[in-house]
């Protein structure tokens, strides 16, 4: 494998993704070195990821996606990487699209590049949920945010450092990531990505998801115009 850019790391947070993780790792390794953060899996996720060629960081017990990502950010910074590209371990993000993120990064060195999904290609319930959250969060931060919950992203080093003291454990961390980027005046852009759903079970708990999203959206509304820390 010859990485397209050895200073960018593919970071995959994973919890019980044993049946899917190998294909994701192999696809990402065609472009970049890979780190998998095994977030308290009870299956062989870590072993399969390592067998496919990834470095593996294990955290026990399960601490949530936000903490898994921050652990990966710290590992990347300590290892000298200037950026990380995050993708999920369940196969919903096509590693073949990594060059689109790298091209956007090289074109202007944005601090955050987000993969923008086509909501029309989602199952109905997810389409409605994502469309509603898009409107609410755009209102909260005072600008159009086409997709606030896509986990396919590229982050620069200074944004990773700015997020180190976050306490958000789950998907809320990825929403907070956008708020932090805007509040600090960092550069934010999007690239279109495929919208893939293969019938895998959802980890979303609807009531909890909505209540937590509204909390971080309201927090964004209150803080986005405050001076940076």
N, C-alpha and C positions, 0 to 999 in steps of 0.2 A: 504494500500500500504506500502510495506517495501522496501525502496530504496536500490539498489545494493551498492551504495556508497553515503552517505549523504553529502559528501564534493564535489560532482560533481553535477552541475545544468544543466538541459536541458533548453536551451534558444531558443525560437521560435519567430522570427520577423514575423509579419503578417500584411498584408494590404488587407482588403476586402476579407477575407477568411472564412466568416461565414458558408457557406455550408460544409466546410472541416475541420475546426479547431478542432472540438470536437473529431473526431476520432484520430487526430494526438496527441492531449493532452492526451487522455485516454491511447493510446499506449505507449507514453513516460512515463507516470506516473507509469506504471507497473515496470519501472526500476529506475526512478529518480524523484526528485521534479522538478516542471516545472514552468518557468516564460515565459509568453507571452508578448512581447512588441507590443502593438496595435499601429501601425504607421499610425495614421490619418485615420483610416477606416471610411467609410460612412455607413457601415452596422453594424450588431450585433456581429462582430468578438470578441470584448472584453467580452461581456456578455456571449457568448457561451463558450469562453475559461474558464472564471471564473466558469461557471456552470459545466464544465467538471473537475474542480479541480485545475486549474492553478492559480498561482498568476499573476496579470495583471498589467503592467505598461503602461500607456497611454501617447502618445506624440501627440500633435496637433500643427500645421497641419502636414500633411505627410512630413517627412524629408528624406526619403530614407532608404534603408536597412543598409547602413554603419552606419548611426547615430543611427538607432534602435539597432544594435548590440552593439555599444559602450555604449549606455544607459543600455543595459542588462549587459554588462561587469562591469560597475560601480556598479550596483545593486548587482551583484554576489560578487564582491570584498568587498563591504561594509557589506554584509551578511555573510562573512567568508568562502566562497567557494574557493577551491583551483583550480578548473577547471570548464569549461562550455562545454557542448556538444550542438552545434548549428544544428538545422534542420529546414527546411522550413515548412510553415503551409499549403501547397497545396497538401500534400499527396505524393509528389515525393520521399520522404525519408521514408523508412520503419522503424518505431521505434523498430521493433523486432531485428534490427541489432545493437542496442545500445551496447549489450555485446561485440561485436567485438572491438569497440572503447575503452571500459573500459579495456578489456584484453590487448590491445596494450599500454594503458597508464600505467597500473600496471606493465607491463613487463619491461619498461625502462623509465617511466616518460618523454616521449617526450613532447616538448612544443607545437607541432602541429601535429595532426593526421587528415589526409584528406581522406574522402571516395572516392575511385577511381571507376569511372563508366566505363562500357563497351561501348565505343563509337559505336561499331557495332550494338548495340541494340537501338540506337537512330533513330528518323526520319532523313531522308537524309540531310535536310538542317542543322539540329543541329549537325549531325555527322561531316559534312564538316567544320562547323564553329568551333567546339571544337577541331578537329584534327589540323586545321590551327593555332588556338590560342595556342595549346600545343607546336607546333614547334616553333612559334615565341617567346613564353615566355621562353622556354628552352634555346633558343639562347640568350635571354636577360640576363638571370641569370647565364649562363655558366654551367648548369647541367640539367639532364633530370627531367622534371616536368610532370608526367603522366596526371595530371588533375588539372588545375589551377582555375576552376570555380565551382567545386562542393561545395555546401553550407553545406554539411554534414561533420562536423568537430568537433574535440575536441581541446580546447586550454587551456594551463596552465596559471597560474596566472601572471607570469612575462611577457608573451607575451601580455596578455590583458592589462597590465599596460603600456607596450611599445607602444601600439596602441592608447592610450587615446588621444593623440594630433593630430591624423590624421584628415584630412579635406575631405576625400573621402566620398561621400554620398551614392553612389549606389553600384553596383556589383564590382566596381573598388576597394572597400575597401578589398574585399576578395582576390584580386590579390596582393594588397599592403601588405596584411598580410603575404604572402609567402616571399615577398622581405624582409620584416622586419625580419622575422625568419632567413633567410639565412644570411643577413648582420650582424646580431648580433651573429651568430654562434650557434644559438639555434638548438635543435633537431627536425627533421621533418621526418615523415613517413606516409605511406598510408595503408589503409585496403580496400579490395574489397567490393563493395556494389552493390545491385540490381539497375538496370537502369529502372525507372518507368516513363512512360508517359501515362496519362489517358485521353488525349484529352482536357485538360484544356487550356484556352487561354494563350498565351505567353505574358509576359509584356515587351519583348525585342523590342526595336526600332532599326532595323538593322544598319542603317547608324550611328546613335548616338552611338550604342554599339561598333561598329568597331572603330570609331574614338577615343572613350574614352579608349578602350582596348589598342590601339596602343600608346596612350599617357602614360598609366601606364607602358606598356612594355618598352618604351624608357626610362622612368624615372628609371625603375628597372636596365636597362643596365648601366645607368650613376652612380647609387648610390650603387649597391649591393656590390661593393668592397671597398667602403669608410669605415673608422673606425666607430664603433658604436657611437651613440650620448652619 
